[in-house]
Amino acid sequence: MTPTQASNLETLGNKLGTAALTTLIRLCPEIRTASDELREAACTAMRAKSRQAIDELLDDGKACPWMAETIFASAVMTLVNAGIKVLRGN
C-alpha cells in the first residue's frame, strides 16, 4: 500500500467513524444517559465491526461505483447497528 492509499484509507475510516457516531447519537438517544462503561462497550463493538464494514464498502464500491453514497450509508448503519445492540442489550 502506498502512502497515498494509506492516507486515503485513514480518511475514509475517519469519515465513516464520525458518521457512525453521529448517527448512533441521533438514532439512540439513550447513549446520552448511558454509563461511561456502556458507551465504551458500544464504541468497542463498532470498532470491532469496522474492518468488515470497510472491506465490504471497498469491495462494493469497486463493483458499483455509481452507488458510492448508498454503500457508505450501509457501512455507517452496519457500525451503528453494532453499537445499538450493545446499548439496548440485544
C-alpha positions, 0 to 999 in steps of 0.5 A, a space after each residue: 500500500 502506498 502512502 497515498 492509499 494509506 492516507 486515503 484509507 485513514 480518511 475514509 475510516 475517519 469519515 465513516 467513524 464520525 458518521 457512525 457516531 453521529 448517527 448512533 447519537 441521533 438514532 439512540 438517544 439513550 447513549 446520552 444517559 448511558 454509563 461511561 462503561 456502556 458507551 465504551 462497550 458500544 464504541 468497542 463493538 463498532 470498532 470491532 465491526 469496522 474492518 468488515 464494514 470497510 472491506 465490504 464498502 471497498 469491495 462494493 464500491 469497486 463493483 458499483 461505483 455509481 452507488 458510492 453514497 448508498 454503500 457508505 450509508 450501509 457501512 455507517 448503519 452496519 457500525 451503528 447497528 453494532 453499537 445499538 445492540 450493545 446499548 439496548 442489550 440485544 
